[in-house]
Amino acid sequence: MNPRVREIDDSALLLGAALLGAFIWRYWHSLNLKQRQQLLFWIGLMQVLALILIALWIIYYRQRNKYKRLLPKQWQKMSGVQFERQMLIWLAKNGFSSLRTTEYYDQGVDIVAVKDGVSFGIQVKRSARPVGVCAVRAAVAGLKSYNCEQAMVVTNASFTAQACNLAMINNCRLIDGSELIRGAASSN
């Protein structure tokens, strides 16, 4: 947000609060005891509602940006190829070996890796939105091209419900942003 616009918004809010306070102060003395109590009740109720709305907004904002806040800042600014290279490092730290990237026209598999004797064809997706079925389809379709046994899709975001269903049907492992964070924390 433009700092100048933010300054104007804050000034308008402060002016509105000052005018409301002046209005209440001016007419406070003309009210009887019961009217004062009612006025205080309504002011208190408005404050409670305002706090609830602020709390809900904070919860919404944190949920919306949880991966963006938690993932290393350099991941957010990377290109797809740079993120793929970063995932090579992440996979190596998390027990994968024989890591190699595929060519630019990768037929659905970006990285081939081995863990516990099983070869994985891995599709890497850096995304600002949940990853859908196309990534799962691509990883599963590319398995035979690289003689892999199991498909995997890795993303910094999350997966759609449809992608999760398709992955379950095809025995494709999904690693989302929260698992990347846990893996990065446990490997440090």
VENTARA-V324563 format. One record per backbone hydrogen bond with DSSP energy under -0.5 kcal/mol. CO is the residue of the C=O (numbers start at 1). NH is the residue of the N-H. If there is no record, write none. Layout:
{{CO/NH} {CO/NH}}
This chain:
{{2/6} {3/7} {4/8} {5/9} {6/10} {7/11} {8/12} {9/13} {10/14} {11/15} {12/16} {13/17} {14/18} {15/19} {16/20} {17/21} {18/22} {19/23} {20/24} {21/25} {22/26} {23/27} {24/28} {25/29} {27/30} {28/31} {32/36} {33/37} {34/38} {35/39} {36/40} {37/41} {38/42} {39/43} {40/44} {41/45} {42/46} {43/47} {44/48} {45/49} {46/50} {47/51} {48/52} {49/53} {50/54} {51/55} {52/56} {53/57} {54/58} {55/59} {56/60} {57/61} {58/62} {59/63} {60/64} {61/65} {63/66} {65/69} {66/70} {67/71} {72/75} {72/76} {73/77} {75/78} {79/83} {80/84} {81/85} {82/86} {83/87} {84/88} {85/89} {86/90} {87/91} {88/92} {89/93} {90/94} {91/94} {91/96} {92/95} {97/114} {100/112} {104/106} {106/109} {110/102} {111/122} {112/100} {113/120} {114/97} {115/118} {118/115} {119/149} {119/150} {120/113} {120/122} {121/123} {121/152} {122/110} {122/111} {123/154} {125/127} {125/156} {131/160} {132/135} {132/136} {133/137} {134/138} {135/139} {136/140} {137/141} {138/142} {140/143} {142/146} {143/146} {143/148} {144/147} {150/121} {151/173} {152/123} {153/175} {154/125} {157/177} {158/131} {160/164} {161/165} {162/166} {163/167} {164/168} {165/169} {166/170} {167/172} {168/171} {171/173} {173/153} {175/155} {176/180} {177/181} {178/182} {179/183} {180/184} {181/185} {182/186} {183/187} {184/188} {185/188}}
